[in-house]
């Protein structure tokens, strides 16, 4: 057993020695391979460096060859340009020499002519002296014959000539005056005709209704609301009569006030687009549209000023100008009228030699008072002058605005032209429609009468003036006196306004309480 163990130990030891010997041999082989690889790598690097040096030498040689070629080309080009410039200089010198020769010849001829003229001048002086002597002798002989001096004879001749020609002179003067008057008339007509030809504004009588299209007829019920609360809120806020009839997919807004009608139209369109229609949403939308309208009016005024070419206006004037788009006079849109008057006046000023910028500026602003004359006391002329004074306009502009209806004397020719341009724009066929103006004045009178009663907050004329809707302060007017209140308004209307048919007076008193759940 021990022998077996000894032999087994010897076998294991031999195996271990064999493994270690194999590992040693393998290690030597690997080291030999590494040494061979390093030797090959060194040779490759050496060859690469040699190849790189060779290529660098070739590149340097190629660059030098290119430089030599470029130098030769540049020298060739330079020589060519030098030859061309030398040729041009030679030609120029030749031309100068030719001109100098011609100038010398011309100077020589002038010198000869100058000598000839001097000789002729001397001869003329001699002849002039001889003529004066002869004239003196003739005058002396005439004085002896007529027994009058030269001055006496001249006086007699002039007196007789004046008597003979006096009548003819007066006739001629009168003829010249008539010709000048006719020419002035013709010129003024030409100026007016030329100025009117510049007008390109088509006037259409403003309507008193707007139509709002609906996506479907179901929307009409939503606009009316439960027990009519939505439509009542809309009419109360906007002051516009909302007519819902059998017209398919359409609602009609009726009001003489274009600005109120436009705000109502935009409010209703936003509500229809949004889909949420109830009193609180209506009030919110109306407020937002009113605020947006202020910015839109400013933009309209600014665009109109740019269109006409009136620069340097106070920015606070733009909203006033924008409001003119929503005002009419005898059916004529005031903003279009102002633009037209500015165009006519500028053309007349240019033809007559006046200050075109001043005339155009005054004409464009002449009706600015009409933007707020419904809200303030006084004529549109006095209101307009007050507004322009606050905006820092020049006295010449103020005078033209104040004088365009004859309320003040004209201080300049430009003021006269503004009045003329206003008259042309207003009087040409189709520009105005007096029946609409009379109708609007009647509507304004109805609202003015209603607002004159104590306790009235707002008043709106609806249905083309056939109804006046009056909203009163619930704290001042009691429900018990509403019948008498409406009757008093109706009596005053009967006494002060001329109208066809009848006018319905509706007095509204509403108490509203608002709170918020948080």
Residue pairs with C-beta under 8 A, 6 or more apart in sequence:
139 150
142 153
143 149
143 150
146 153
148 156
190 351
191 347
191 348
191 351
191 352
192 348
192 420
192 424
194 347
194 351
195 343
195 344
195 345
195 347
195 348
195 351
195 421
195 424
196 344
196 424
196 428
198 343
198 344
198 347
199 340
199 343
199 344
199 425
201 336
201 339
201 340
203 331
203 332
203 333
203 336
203 430
203 431
203 432
205 331
205 433
205 436
206 258
206 328
206 331
206 333
206 436
208 254
208 255
208 256
208 261
208 439
208 464
209 252
209 253
209 254
209 261
210 252
210 253
210 261
210 262
210 264
210 265
211 250
211 251
211 252
211 253
212 250
212 251
212 252
212 253
212 265
212 268
212 269
212 272
213 249
213 250
214 220
214 249
214 250
214 251
214 272
215 249
215 272
216 249
217 248
217 249
219 272
220 244
220 251
222 230
222 277
223 230
223 231
223 234
223 242
223 244
223 251
223 268
223 271
223 272
223 277
224 230
224 231
224 244
225 231
225 233
225 277
225 278
225 279
229 279
230 277
230 278
230 279
230 282
231 242
231 244
233 279
233 282
233 283
234 240
234 242
234 264
234 267
234 268
234 282
234 286
235 241
235 242
235 460
235 462
235 469
236 458
236 471
236 508
237 267
237 282
237 283
237 286
238 255
238 260
238 263
238 264
238 267
238 286
239 255
239 257
239 260
239 264
239 458
239 460
240 253
240 254
240 255
240 257
240 260
240 261
240 264
240 460
240 462
241 253
241 254
241 255
241 460
241 462
241 463
241 467
242 251
242 252
242 253
242 254
242 264
242 268
243 251
243 252
243 253
243 254
243 463
244 251
244 252
245 252
251 268
253 261
253 264
253 265
253 268
254 261
254 462
254 463
254 464
255 261
255 264
255 460
255 461
255 462
256 439
256 440
256 443
256 444
256 461
256 464
256 465
257 326
257 374
258 325
258 326
258 327
258 328
259 293
259 323
259 326
259 327
262 293
262 326
263 286
263 289
263 290
263 293
266 289
266 292
266 293
267 282
267 285
267 286
267 289
270 285
270 288
270 289
271 277
271 281
271 282
271 285
274 281
274 285
294 319
296 322
297 318
297 319
297 322
297 323
297 325
298 315
298 318
298 319
298 322
299 318
299 322
300 318
300 321
300 322
300 325
300 335
301 317
301 318
301 319
301 320
301 321
301 322
302 318
304 321
304 322
304 325
304 335
304 338
304 339
305 311
305 313
305 318
305 321
305 364
307 339
308 339
308 342
308 343
308 360
308 364
309 360
310 342
310 360
310 361
310 364
310 365
313 391
314 391
314 392
314 393
316 391
317 365
317 368
317 387
317 391
320 368
320 371
320 372
320 387
321 335
321 338
321 365
321 368
321 371
322 335
323 371
323 372
324 333
324 334
324 335
324 338
324 367
324 368
324 370
324 371
325 333
325 334
325 335
327 333
327 334
327 335
327 370
327 371
328 334
328 436
328 437
328 440
329 337
329 367
329 370
329 432
329 437
330 426
330 432
330 433
330 434
330 436
330 437
331 432
331 433
331 434
331 435
331 436
331 437
332 425
332 426
332 431
332 432
332 433
334 367
334 370
334 371
337 367
337 425
337 426
337 431
338 363
338 364
338 365
338 366
338 367
339 364
340 425
341 363
341 364
341 366
341 367
341 418
341 421
341 422
341 424
341 425
342 360
342 363
342 364
342 421
344 363
344 420
344 421
344 424
344 425
345 359
345 360
345 362
345 363
345 414
345 417
345 418
345 420
345 421
346 356
346 359
346 360
346 363
348 354
348 359
348 417
348 420
348 421
349 355
349 356
349 358
349 359
349 360
349 414
349 417
350 356
352 413
352 417
354 413
354 414
354 417
355 414
358 394
358 396
358 397
358 400
358 412
358 414
359 400
359 414
359 417
359 418
361 397
362 396
362 397
362 400
362 401
362 414
362 415
362 418
363 400
363 417
363 418
363 421
363 422
365 384
365 388
365 393
365 397
365 401
366 384
366 400
366 401
366 404
366 418
366 422
367 380
367 384
368 384
368 387
368 388
368 401
369 378
369 379
369 380
369 381
369 382
369 383
369 384
369 385
369 386
369 387
370 380
370 384
372 383
372 387
373 379
373 380
373 383
374 444
376 383
378 386
379 407
381 401
381 402
381 404
381 405
381 407
382 402
382 407
384 401
385 398
385 401
385 402
388 397
388 398
388 401
389 398
395 411
396 411
396 412
396 414
396 415
399 408
399 410
399 411
399 412
399 415
400 412
400 414
400 415
400 418
401 418
402 408
403 409
403 410
403 411
403 415
403 418
403 419
404 415
404 418
404 419
404 422
405 419
406 419
410 416
410 419
425 431
426 432
439 464
439 465
442 465
442 497
442 498
442 499
443 461
443 465
445 496
445 497
446 459
446 461
446 465
446 468
446 493
446 497
446 503
447 459
447 460
447 461
447 468
449 489
449 492
449 493
449 496
449 497
450 456
450 459
450 468
450 470
450 489
451 459
452 492
453 470
453 485
453 488
453 489
454 476
455 472
455 473
455 476
455 477
455 485
456 470
456 471
456 472
456 473
457 471
457 472
457 473
458 470
458 471
459 468
459 469
459 470
459 471
460 468
460 469
461 467
461 468
461 469
462 468
462 469
463 504
465 499
465 503
466 501
466 502
466 503
466 504
467 503
467 504
467 505
467 506
468 489
468 493
468 503
468 504
468 505
468 506
469 506
469 508
470 486
470 489
470 505
470 506
470 507
470 508
471 508
471 509
471 510
472 482
472 485
472 507
472 508
472 509
474 509
474 510
474 511
477 485
477 507
477 509
479 509
482 507
482 509
485 507
486 505
486 506
486 507
489 505
489 507
490 503
490 505
493 499
493 503
493 505
497 503
